[in-house]
Amino acid sequence: MTHRKAWEQQMIHLMMIDAEEDKQKFVILYETYRHLMMKVALNVLKDTFLAEDAVHESFIKIAKNMEKIGEIDATATKRYLLTITKNATIDIYRKRNHQFQREIYVDELEECNVPVTYAETDVDDGILDILRCLPVKYRDVFLLKYSGNMDNDEIAKVLNITEGTIRQRLSRGKIMIQEALNKREENNEIHGNNG
């Protein structure tokens, strides 16, 4: 993103904030976390423009919810901003994925493998839904590990917890995801058999 475009977006966000103190706080938040948020979005979306859109959407939500933000360098603040970024990124990923799948469907109308394409999309969406429903402490670790491509040491510093806790949350989170996937598969089989 060019410096001018970043400045223009920041001005748009600032117009949404009434209190002068909140405006100053927002500017510091923007400068402090914009690059980390961009890294998280870019690692998921693999597209600079889409990642910029995700960060822009995130800052709109942040501007509307300044009262929820405490100390700028607090772990809770980082977690809150990364959660907003992750949710905006997932929304854009889903929209792009659905659009891409529709394009494939149109291109392959005469071929036999269209249902496979939709099955893959359902699995991707299912995993995104499951990740979204994980408790925040597990979701944050997964976001930073697999979307942010951070190692356990970096995650421990961002979340201000030990590497042992990171490993534990990854392990427990994987079990939760597997259980949720199994449950979803069982439900699909039940509904498939009855339909």
N, C-alpha and C positions, 0 to 999 in steps of 0.2 A: 504494500500500500504506500503511495506517495505521501510525503509529509503533509502536502496541501490537502489531500483527500482525508487523511487522518484528522487534521485540524478542522475541516468542514464537518466531519461526523461528530467530533467532540462538541462543536458549537450546537449542532442539532440536539444532542443529548442534554447539553446545559440549558437549553430553552425549556426543557421539561421539568426543571428543578426550580423551586421558588426560593428557598432559603439560601442566603449568600454563603453561610457556613457549609451547607450541603454541596453547593457548587464547588467550593474550594476542595472539599473532601473528594468529590467526584473526579476532579482534575488529577489529584494525586493517585486515586485508584486507577484511573485510566492509564496514566504514565507507568505506574508500578506493575500492573497486571496484564496490560494489553498483549505484550509479546508472549507471555505464558499461555494466555487464552488462545491466541492465534496458533501457537504450537499444538495445543490440544485439538483444536478444530481442524487444522491442516493434516494432522496425523490420521484423522478419521476420514476426512473428505477427499484428501489427495488433490485438492484444487484450491489455488490461492484465492480466487474470486469467491467461491462458495464459503471458504473459511472466513474471509473478511465479512461476508454476509452474516455468518453465525456469530462472530464477535460483535458486529453492529447490533444485531437483534439482542444479544446478551446485555449490551450496555443500555439499550432502551429499557429492558426489564429492570436493570440495576437503577437507572435514573428514576424509575417509577417507584422503587422500593428502598430509597436511601435510608429510611427510618430503621430498616432491618440490619443495617451495617454498623458494626461497632468499630473497634480500633482497626486502622488500615492494615497493620502488619500482623494482626491476630490470625491464628490458625483457623478459627471459625469464619473469618472473612475470606481467606483463601478458599476454604472448602465451599462456602456459599457461591463465590464467583465461578469456581470450577464446575459446580453443579449446574448453575445457570448456563454456562458455556456448553457443557455436555448435553443438556437437554435441547438447547437450540441447534447444536450440531446433529444430534440424532434426528430431530424434526426435518432438517434440511437433507440429511442422508436418506431418510425414508422417502421424502418427496422425490428426490433425484432417482432413487432406486425404482420407485413405482413408475416414474416417467420412462426410465430406461427399459423396464420390463414391458411396458405398453408398446414402446417402439419395436422391441424384439418381436412381440406378438404380431404386430402389423407386418413386419418383414417376413415372418415365418408362418403366415396363415396356412400356406399349403403344405407345410412340413408336419411331421408327426411329433416332434419333441416339444411342442408348446406347453403341455402340462408339466413337464420337467422344469421348465423355466419358472412357472408359477410355484411349484413345490419348493424350489430353492429360495424364492422370495419369501414364502411363508416361513421357512426355517430362519432366514435372516431376521425377519420381523419378529418372530417368536423369541429369538435370543435378545433382540433389542428390548422387547417388552419385559423379559425376565430381568435383564440388567437394570432396567428402569425401576422395577419393583423390589430390588434388593435393598436391605437396610443401608442407610447412607454411609455408614463406616465401611461397609464392604464395597459398595458401588464406587466410592471415591478411590479406593485402592485399585480396583479394576480399571477405572477410567485412566488413572495416571500410568498404570503398568502397561496396558494394552493399547490405549488410544494415544497417551502421551509418550509412549516408548521410554518411560523412565525406569531406571533400575531401582532395586529396593532401598538402596542408600539415599537416592534422590527423593523418593517418595517419603521416607522416614523424616527427612529434613522439611519437606513441604507440609506434612501433616503433624510434625512435631511428636512423633511416636517412634518406638524402637523398630529395628529391622525384624526382630523376632515377631513383633506384633503384625508387621506387614505380611510375613510368611504365613502366620496363623490365619489372618483374614483372607489371604489368597486361597489357602487350603479350604477353609470353611465356605468361602464364597463359591468355589468350584463345586463343592458338594451340593450347595443350595441350587446352583444353576442346573446341575445334572438331575437333581430331584424334580425341579420344575419342568425340565425338558421331558423327563419320563412321564410325569403327570399329564403334560400336554399331549404326548404321544398316545397315552391310554385314552384320553378324552377323544382324540381324533379317531381312534379305532372304534370306540363305542358309537360315536356319531356316524362314522362311516358305515358300520355294520347295520345300524338302525335305519339309515337313509337309503 
